[in-house]
Amino acid sequence: MSRPRGRDGGDGIADRRLLAGFVLLVGLSGGLMALQGGASVLAIGVATAGGLVAGGALLWYLLRIAA
């Protein structure tokens, strides 16, 4: 028996976009905080990359405990 598809007709495209948006939101927030603090361009990039890693780890954890 197959699972029902969402309203978008795709196979989880909206779900993947939502998950990617979550990771981007966490990642960009780190970069924006560094920018607000007056950091250098390198530090903003490092903060954004670190935020993306943290967002991915948080998403992994949330999906794991929700399953």
VOGUSE-592640 format. One line per field, with one value per residue: residue number from 1; x, y, z of N, C-alpha, C in turn. Coordinates in pm, 1 decimal. Layout:
N
num NUM,...
n_X X,...
n_Y Y,...
n_Z Z,...
ca_X X,...
ca_Y Y,...
ca_Z Z,...
c_X X,...
c_Y Y,...
c_Z Z,...
//
This chain:
67
num 1,2,3,4,5,6,7,8,9,10,11,12,13,14,15,16,17,18,19,20,21,22,23,24,25,26,27,28,29,30,31,32,33,34,35,36,37,38,39,40,41,42,43,44,45,46,47,48,49,50,51,52,53,54,55,56,57,58,59,60,61,62,63,64,65,66,67
n_X 83.9,63.1,175.5,-25.6,-3.4,107.7,-58.3,75.4,131.5,378.3,651.4,712.1,840.9,774.9,816.1,1094.0,1181.9,1091.6,1245.7,1503.3,1479.2,1458.0,1715.9,1865.4,1764.3,1858.5,2132.7,2178.5,2107.0,2318.2,2520.7,2408.1,2402.7,2676.4,2736.6,2589.7,2733.1,2959.8,3163.4,3441.8,3451.8,3540.2,3491.7,3214.5,3149.5,3247.6,3083.5,2835.7,2873.9,2919.4,2670.9,2509.4,2600.1,2528.2,2252.5,2192.3,2264.0,2083.1,1843.1,1870.4,1864.2,1606.7,1443.5,1507.9,1415.0,1149.6,1064.2
n_Y -115.8,218.0,532.3,825.2,1106.5,1447.3,1770.5,1907.9,1732.4,1623.6,1412.4,1464.5,1708.5,1961.2,1913.0,1869.4,2122.5,2276.2,2169.4,2232.9,2509.8,2552.1,2478.9,2671.8,2904.6,2884.3,2881.7,3128.1,3303.4,3292.8,3413.6,3668.4,3761.6,3783.2,3978.4,4194.0,4234.8,4353.1,4206.5,4076.2,4000.6,3740.9,3627.8,3646.2,3468.7,3231.1,3213.7,3184.3,2940.6,2773.3,2801.2,2677.9,2415.2,2364.2,2395.2,2180.1,1967.6,2008.4,1971.7,1700.6,1583.9,1660.3,1532.3,1272.3,1230.5,1271.5,1064.1
n_Z 0.0,-87.1,37.4,92.1,-123.4,-87.5,-104.5,-301.8,-501.1,-554.7,-447.9,-161.7,-203.9,-104.4,165.8,174.8,94.8,308.1,517.4,425.9,429.5,703.8,792.5,653.7,771.8,1037.4,983.6,850.3,1048.9,1227.4,1074.0,1039.8,1302.8,1349.2,1160.8,1263.1,1492.4,1397.6,1275.4,1079.5,723.6,682.9,935.3,940.0,736.1,848.9,1074.1,950.8,814.6,1035.0,1156.7,965.5,983.7,1247.9,1222.4,1052.2,1220.0,1429.5,1292.2,1218.0,1472.4,1562.2,1371.9,1429.2,1694.4,1653.6,1502.3
ca_X 0.0,145.3,130.1,-88.6,82.5,63.3,-137.6,156.7,140.2,512.5,683.5,783.6,918.5,747.2,882.2,1237.9,1202.2,1073.0,1363.2,1615.9,1454.6,1490.8,1862.4,1911.7,1727.4,1953.0,2264.7,2186.4,2097.5,2454.6,2589.4,2350.9,2449.5,2815.0,2731.8,2542.1,2840.6,3070.6,3271.1,3500.3,3384.4,3579.8,3420.3,3073.5,3143.6,3266.8,2963.3,2729.6,2902.6,2894.6,2526.5,2454.1,2632.4,2444.1,2115.9,2182.4,2266.5,1956.1,1740.0,1889.4,1817.3,1460.8,1382.5,1532.2,1328.1,1010.0,1031.4
ca_Y 0.0,337.7,641.4,932.0,1220.0,1576.7,1852.6,1957.4,1628.9,1568.1,1311.7,1526.3,1825.6,2067.8,1876.1,1894.3,2267.5,2324.3,2129.0,2314.4,2644.9,2550.8,2479.6,2803.2,3004.1,2873.6,2920.3,3271.2,3379.3,3305.0,3515.7,3799.9,3804.7,3826.5,4105.3,4294.7,4258.6,4422.7,4112.3,4082.8,3916.9,3603.0,3583.0,3630.1,3342.8,3120.8,3206.2,3129.6,2798.3,2706.9,2797.1,2575.5,2285.4,2351.2,2374.2,2043.0,1878.2,2024.9,1906.3,1556.9,1547.2,1674.2,1426.1,1145.3,1213.6,1276.0,940.1
ca_Z 0.0,-95.3,123.6,14.4,-156.6,-36.9,-196.4,-412.7,-603.3,-560.2,-347.0,-51.7,-244.7,-7.9,291.3,160.8,93.0,444.4,595.1,380.2,480.4,846.2,805.0,608.3,872.4,1148.6,934.4,822.6,1173.7,1279.3,995.0,1067.7,1435.0,1332.7,1088.3,1358.1,1588.3,1333.5,1246.0,945.7,624.5,711.3,1055.3,901.9,662.8,943.1,1156.7,867.1,794.6,1162.1,1176.0,876.7,1044.1,1366.7,1174.9,1004.7,1336.7,1499.2,1211.6,1232.6,1605.9,1567.4,1292.9,1497.0,1809.6,1608.0,1431.1
c_X 89.7,88.6,69.3,8.5,23.6,-15.9,-57.5,173.0,276.7,533.7,770.0,866.4,898.7,813.9,1031.1,1267.8,1187.3,1193.6,1485.7,1601.0,1487.3,1641.5,1918.3,1880.2,1824.7,2091.7,2278.9,2173.8,2235.1,2533.4,2537.6,2390.8,2594.0,2821.1,2689.2,2649.8,2961.5,3188.6,3324.5,3424.3,3416.9,3503.0,3271.6,3055.8,3157.3,3142.9,2847.2,2750.3,2877.9,2745.7,2459.7,2480.5,2543.8,2298.6,2094.6,2180.3,2135.3,1842.7,1749.5,1833.2,1664.1,1389.4,1398.4,1438.1,1180.9,968.5,984.5
c_Y 123.8,445.6,752.3,1046.3,1348.0,1652.4,1901.2,1854.3,1564.4,1465.4,1375.5,1647.0,1939.3,2038.1,1905.0,2043.9,2326.3,2289.8,2210.6,2458.6,2656.4,2559.8,2615.7,2912.2,3002.1,2920.8,3069.5,3355.2,3395.2,3411.9,3655.5,3851.4,3852.8,3960.8,4218.6,4330.4,4326.6,4333.0,4132.3,3988.6,3769.8,3547.8,3563.1,3498.8,3222.6,3103.2,3147.6,2980.1,2719.0,2697.0,2693.8,2435.5,2261.3,2327.5,2233.5,1943.5,1887.4,1957.6,1753.8,1509.7,1553.6,1565.2,1290.5,1125.3,1216.0,1145.4,830.3
c_Z 0.0,-4.7,39.1,-9.1,-101.0,-141.6,-316.3,-524.1,-614.7,-451.5,-238.6,-89.4,-145.5,126.3,285.2,159.2,232.2,531.0,555.7,429.3,627.9,866.3,762.1,710.1,990.2,1104.1,911.9,948.5,1237.9,1206.0,1022.2,1206.2,1427.0,1260.7,1180.7,1460.1,1528.0,1300.9,1104.1,852.2,647.7,831.4,1025.6,825.7,753.4,1030.7,1077.6,845.0,923.2,1192.8,1087.8,930.3,1166.4,1326.9,1123.6,1119.1,1414.9,1423.5,1222.8,1365.5,1613.6,1487.1,1360.5,1615.1,1769.7,1542.0,1525.3
//
